[in-house]
Amino acid sequence: MTPAEVAAAVADAHRREWGFVLAATVRVARDIDLAEEAVQEAFTQALQAWTESGIPERPGAWLTTVAKRRALDALRRDIAFERSIPLLVEDPPDPVSADSVADDRLRLIFICCHPALSMEARVALTLRLLCGLSTPEIARAFLVPEPTMAARITRAKRKIAEAHIPYRVPADEELPDRVDAVLTVLHLLFTTGHTAPAGDDLVRPELVERALDLARMLRLLLPNDPDVAGLYALFLLTDARRATRTDNAGNLLLLADQDRARWDRRAITEGIALVRRSLRGHSPGRFPLMAAIAAVHAEAPDFDATDWREIAGLYDHLVAVWPSPVVALNRAIALGHAHGPQRGLDELDRLGLEPQLTAYHYLPAARAEFLTRLGRLDEARLAYQEALLLAGNTVEAAHLTVRLHELDS
């Protein structure tokens, strides 16, 4: 194999196998930092070994074996190991929970989402450890500066060490307290893959597939939890549009321009059934409500037939249970479609001073769209230029450039 071919294979394995390898190595190493170091060394060793012997048939298994050996060697070299208190201790397998959470990745999510950690730390740590996302990627997902996110991850690891959080599957009675943090992790993982915050590709399919896989497993674990059903439905309904989000040249296509005949109707049917189940007999939480919004889009035969008033009403409920600036932004866009561009622009302008949205390119992009519809083209140009400065994804930036040029045509 040439060095270039091996480097590409290692990079692909990192994208696809990081979570598998690290989760399995943590179970052996009983120490997060040691496991991370061993996994990184395994990927480094692969660059040389695969050049000499070829790319293995199962790269993940090869990397896991090497990482575990590295971790065990490090533990054997620690003469104080027998006297030290391990950061993570794996309890004997519980017959019920072991069957429920058989996958190491899902187990590690629950460990990282321990109640001893803050919600932000749980999500950030899991995205870093389980999914292999870089600190800048996680920072963009959280809409916070990179140094802030780096410090947050470091503090989370220290908290695990200080609290002696055990590496074990949560007991059934503990699961409800962990679920919301786990759902948040999976949601951010999915959204990061659905629209990559940076890079040349709009979608990172391996992250989308990982989120779908874990959400499906969580659904099997908690089949009666409406929030779990809602999250899985949201993923299915959103990902059903994946094939139509760009044209043959890789250009971004908005909802109005997508070929709905190519949407995955099987996923939509399953998603809508889950939405109905998740909304039945209780006050819905954020994920069933977001799934319901996605279902309205999925059921519309074309963009003009979209029931924007229903979507705006659902956003009213969503912002009440989840008062997020991003939710408020999406609500403003829905109001603009339901009641006219001036109404949407007024709502967006109220969000202009929201700290979490100051670096969020979707805000000026949405303003630009409404300003264009109102005929205020000079202001629209400025808004598009601002959005371009903030956009990190090449495909989205190219789309914004086209819209900006269209104003002059």
C-alpha positions in Angstrom: 0.0 0.0 0.0 1.2 3.5 -0.7 1.5 6.0 2.2 -1.3 8.0 0.7 -3.7 5.0 0.5 -2.8 4.1 4.1 -3.3 7.6 5.4 -6.7 7.7 3.7 -7.7 4.4 5.3 -6.6 5.5 8.7 -8.5 8.7 8.4 -11.6 6.8 7.3 -11.2 4.4 10.3 -10.9 7.4 12.6 -14.2 8.7 11.4 -16.0 5.4 11.5 -14.3 3.4 14.3 -13.2 5.9 16.9 -16.1 5.4 19.2 -16.0 1.7 19.0 -12.3 1.5 19.7 -12.2 4.0 22.6 -15.3 2.6 24.3 -13.8 -0.9 24.3 -10.4 0.4 25.4 -11.9 2.4 28.4 -13.4 -0.9 29.6 -9.9 -2.4 29.8 -7.9 0.7 30.8 -10.2 1.9 33.5 -8.9 5.4 32.9 -10.2 7.9 30.3 -6.9 9.7 29.6 -5.0 6.4 29.4 -7.6 5.0 27.0 -7.5 8.1 24.8 -3.7 7.9 24.7 -3.7 4.2 23.8 -6.2 4.7 21.0 -4.2 7.6 19.6 -1.1 5.4 19.6 -3.0 2.6 17.9 -4.0 5.0 15.0 -0.4 6.2 14.8 0.9 2.6 14.7 -1.6 1.8 11.9 0.1 4.3 9.6 3.3 2.2 9.6 1.9 -1.3 10.1 -0.7 -1.0 7.3 1.9 0.3 4.9 4.0 -2.8 5.5 1.3 -5.5 5.8 -1.7 -4.0 4.1 -5.0 -2.6 5.4 -6.7 -5.3 7.6 -10.1 -6.6 6.6 -11.6 -5.3 9.9 -9.7 -2.1 10.7 -11.8 -1.4 13.9 -10.9 -4.8 15.3 -7.2 -4.3 14.6 -7.2 -0.9 16.2 -9.1 -2.1 19.2 -6.7 -5.0 19.8 -3.7 -2.7 19.5 -5.2 0.0 21.7 -6.1 -2.5 24.4 -2.6 -4.0 24.4 -1.1 -0.5 24.7 -3.4 0.3 27.7 -2.6 -3.0 29.4 1.2 -2.5 28.9 0.9 1.0 30.4 -1.0 -0.4 33.4 1.6 -3.2 33.9 4.4 -0.5 33.9 2.6 1.3 36.7 4.2 -0.2 39.8 1.7 1.5 42.0 -1.3 0.2 40.0 -2.5 -2.2 42.6 -2.5 0.5 45.3 -4.1 3.2 43.1 -7.8 4.0 42.9 -8.9 3.5 39.3 -10.8 6.3 37.7 -13.3 3.9 36.2 -14.1 0.4 37.6 -16.2 -2.0 35.7 -18.6 -3.8 37.9 -19.6 -7.5 37.2 -22.2 -7.5 34.4 -25.8 -7.1 35.5 -27.9 -9.7 33.6 -30.8 -7.3 32.8 -28.8 -4.2 32.1 -26.1 -6.0 30.2 -28.7 -7.3 27.8 -30.3 -3.9 27.5 -27.0 -1.9 26.9 -24.9 -4.4 25.1 -23.0 -1.9 23.0 -19.9 -0.3 24.6 -20.6 3.0 22.9 -24.0 3.3 24.4 -22.7 2.2 27.8 -20.0 4.9 27.6 -22.6 7.5 26.8 -24.4 6.7 30.0 -21.2 6.9 32.0 -20.3 10.2 30.6 -23.8 11.5 31.3 -23.5 10.8 35.0 -25.5 13.2 37.2 -22.3 14.3 39.0 -21.4 16.2 35.8 -23.1 19.3 34.6 -25.3 18.9 31.5 -22.9 20.9 29.3 -20.0 18.7 30.5 -21.9 15.5 29.9 -22.6 16.4 26.3 -19.2 17.8 25.5 -17.3 14.9 27.0 -19.4 12.3 25.3 -19.0 13.9 21.9 -15.3 14.1 22.4 -14.7 10.6 23.8 -17.3 8.5 22.1 -17.6 10.3 18.7 -14.1 11.6 18.3 -15.3 15.1 17.5 -12.6 17.7 17.8 -12.8 20.5 20.3 -13.4 23.2 17.6 -16.3 21.1 16.2 -17.9 20.7 19.7 -17.4 24.4 20.4 -19.3 25.2 17.2 -22.1 22.8 18.1 -22.4 24.5 21.4 -22.0 28.0 20.0 -19.2 28.8 22.5 -15.5 29.8 22.0 -13.0 27.0 21.5 -11.0 27.7 24.8 -14.2 27.6 26.8 -15.0 24.2 25.4 -11.5 22.9 25.9 -11.6 24.0 29.6 -15.1 22.4 30.0 -13.8 19.0 28.7 -10.8 19.1 31.0 -13.0 19.9 34.0 -15.3 17.1 33.1 -12.5 14.5 33.0 -11.2 15.8 36.4 -14.6 15.5 37.9 -14.8 11.9 36.8 -11.5 11.2 38.5 -12.5 13.1 41.7 -15.9 11.6 42.0 -14.7 8.0 41.2 -17.5 7.6 38.8 -17.8 3.8 38.2 -17.7 2.4 34.7 -20.8 0.3 34.8 -24.2 0.1 33.2 -26.7 2.2 35.1 -29.4 0.2 37.0 -32.9 0.4 35.6 -34.0 2.9 38.3 -31.1 5.2 37.4 -31.9 5.4 33.7 -34.5 8.1 33.7 -32.2 10.6 35.3 -29.6 10.0 32.5 -32.0 10.0 29.5 -32.2 13.7 28.8 -28.5 14.2 28.8 -28.1 11.1 26.5 -30.8 12.5 24.2 -29.0 15.8 24.0 -25.7 14.1 23.1 -27.4 12.1 20.3 -29.2 15.2 19.0 -26.0 17.2 18.8 -24.2 14.3 17.2 -26.9 14.1 14.6 -27.1 17.8 13.9 -23.3 18.0 13.6 -23.4 15.2 11.0 -26.5 16.5 9.2 -25.0 19.8 8.5 -21.2 19.8 9.3 -20.2 23.1 11.0 -17.0 23.2 9.0 -15.3 21.5 6.0 -16.0 20.9 2.4 -18.9 18.4 2.8 -22.4 19.3 3.8 -23.1 16.0 5.5 -20.9 13.8 7.6 -22.7 10.5 7.0 -20.7 8.5 9.6 -22.0 10.8 12.4 -25.6 10.7 11.1 -25.4 6.9 11.0 -23.8 6.7 14.4 -26.6 8.9 15.9 -29.3 6.8 14.2 -27.7 3.6 15.4 -27.5 4.8 19.0 -31.0 6.3 19.0 -32.3 3.0 17.7 -30.6 1.1 20.5 -31.9 3.5 23.1 -35.4 3.0 21.7 -35.0 -0.7 22.3 -33.8 0.0 25.8 -36.6 2.4 26.7 -39.5 1.5 24.4 -42.1 3.4 26.4 -40.2 6.7 26.7 -41.9 9.3 24.5 -38.8 11.5 24.4 -36.7 8.7 23.1 -39.4 7.9 20.5 -39.6 11.6 19.6 -35.8 11.8 19.1 -35.6 8.8 16.9 -38.6 10.0 14.9 -36.8 13.4 14.4 -33.7 11.7 13.1 -35.7 9.5 10.7 -37.8 12.4 9.3 -34.8 14.7 8.9 -32.5 12.2 7.4 -35.2 11.1 4.9 -34.3 14.2 2.9 -30.5 13.5 2.8 -30.3 12.5 -0.9 -32.0 15.6 -2.0 -30.2 18.3 0.0 -27.6 18.9 -2.8 -27.8 18.7 -6.6 -25.5 16.6 -8.8 -22.8 19.3 -8.6 -22.9 19.3 -4.8 -24.7 22.6 -4.5 -27.0 23.2 -1.5 -30.8 22.8 -2.2 -33.2 24.3 0.3 -36.5 22.7 1.2 -38.3 24.7 -1.6 -36.0 23.2 -4.2 -35.8 19.6 -3.2 -37.4 16.8 -5.2 -39.8 15.3 -2.6 -40.4 12.3 -4.7 -36.9 11.2 -3.8 -37.4 11.5 0.0 -37.2 8.2 1.8 -40.9 7.4 2.3 -40.3 4.3 4.3 -38.3 6.4 6.9 -41.0 9.1 6.8 -43.8 6.5 7.5 -41.9 5.1 10.4 -41.1 8.5 11.8 -44.7 9.8 11.6 -45.9 6.7 13.4 -43.4 7.4 16.2 -44.4 11.0 16.4 -48.0 10.1 16.9 -47.0 7.7 19.6 -44.7 10.2 21.3 -47.4 12.9 21.5 -50.1 10.6 22.9 -51.5 11.1 26.4 -49.0 13.6 27.9 -47.5 17.1 27.6 -44.9 16.6 24.9 -41.2 17.5 25.5 -38.8 19.1 23.1 -38.0 16.1 21.0 -41.5 15.0 20.2 -42.3 18.6 19.4 -39.3 18.9 17.0 -40.3 15.6 15.5 -43.9 16.9 15.0 -42.5 19.9 13.1 -40.4 17.7 10.9 -43.5 15.6 10.3 -45.4 18.6 9.0 -42.6 19.3 6.5 -42.5 15.6 5.5 -46.3 15.4 4.9 -46.5 18.5 2.7 -46.6 17.5 -1.0 -44.6 20.6 -2.0 -43.1 23.6 -0.3 -46.0 25.9 -1.1 -48.4 23.5 0.6 -46.5 23.5 3.9 -48.7 24.4 6.8 -46.5 27.1 8.3 -49.2 28.2 10.8 -49.2 24.8 12.3 -45.4 24.8 12.4 -45.4 28.2 14.0 -47.8 26.9 16.6 -45.6 24.0 17.4 -42.7 26.3 17.8 -44.7 28.3 20.3 -45.0 25.1 22.4 -41.4 24.2 21.8 -39.9 27.6 22.9 -42.0 27.3 26.1 -40.5 23.9 27.1 -37.1 24.7 25.6 -36.3 28.4 25.6 -33.2 28.1 23.4 -32.0 31.0 21.2 -31.8 28.6 18.2 -35.4 27.5 18.8 -36.4 31.2 18.9 -34.6 31.8 15.6 -36.4 28.9 13.9 -39.7 30.1 15.4 -39.1 33.6 13.8 -38.5 32.0 10.4 -41.7 30.0 10.7 -43.6 33.2 11.7 -42.2 34.9 8.6 -43.5 32.2 6.3 -46.8 32.0 8.1 -47.5 35.8 8.5 -45.2 37.5 6.0 -41.6 38.5 5.8 -42.0 41.7 7.9 -43.3 39.6 10.9 -40.3 37.3 10.6 -37.8 40.1 10.3 -39.2 41.8 13.4 -38.8 38.6 15.3 -35.3 38.1 14.0 -34.3 41.6 14.9 -35.4 41.0 18.5 -32.8 38.2 18.6 -30.0 40.3 17.3 -28.4 40.9 20.7 -28.7 37.3 21.8 -25.1 36.4 22.8 -25.3 32.8 21.6 -26.4 33.9 18.1 -23.7 36.6 17.5 -21.6 34.0 15.6 -24.4 32.0 14.2 -24.6 32.5 10.4 -28.2 31.3 10.1 -29.4 34.5 11.8 -28.0 37.0 9.2 -28.9 34.5 6.4 -32.5 34.4 7.5 -32.6 38.2 7.8 -31.2 38.4 4.2 -34.0 36.2 2.9 -36.7 38.3 4.5 -35.1 41.6 3.5 -34.9 40.3 -0.1 -38.6 39.5 -0.1 -39.3 42.9 1.2 -37.3 44.5 -1.6 -34.7 46.0 0.8 -31.8 44.8 -1.3 -28.9 46.9 0.1 -29.7 45.6 3.6 -30.0 42.1 2.3 -26.5 42.4 0.7 -25.0 43.4 4.1 -26.8 40.5 5.8 -25.6 38.0 3.3 -22.0 39.3 3.6 -22.2 38.9 7.4 -23.5 35.4 7.0 -20.6 34.6 4.7 -18.1 35.8 7.2 -19.6 33.4 9.8 -20.3 30.3 7.7 -17.7 27.5 8.2 -19.2 24.9 5.8 -18.0 25.3 2.2 -21.3 24.1 0.7 -23.3 26.6 2.8 -20.9 29.4 2.0 -21.1 28.7 -1.7 -24.9 28.8 -1.5 -24.8 32.2 0.3 -22.4 33.5 -2.3 -24.9 32.5 -5.1 -27.7 34.2 -3.3 -25.6 37.4 -2.8 -24.8 37.5 -6.5 -28.4 37.0 -7.4 -29.2 40.3 -5.8 -27.1 42.0 -8.5 -28.5 40.1 -11.4 
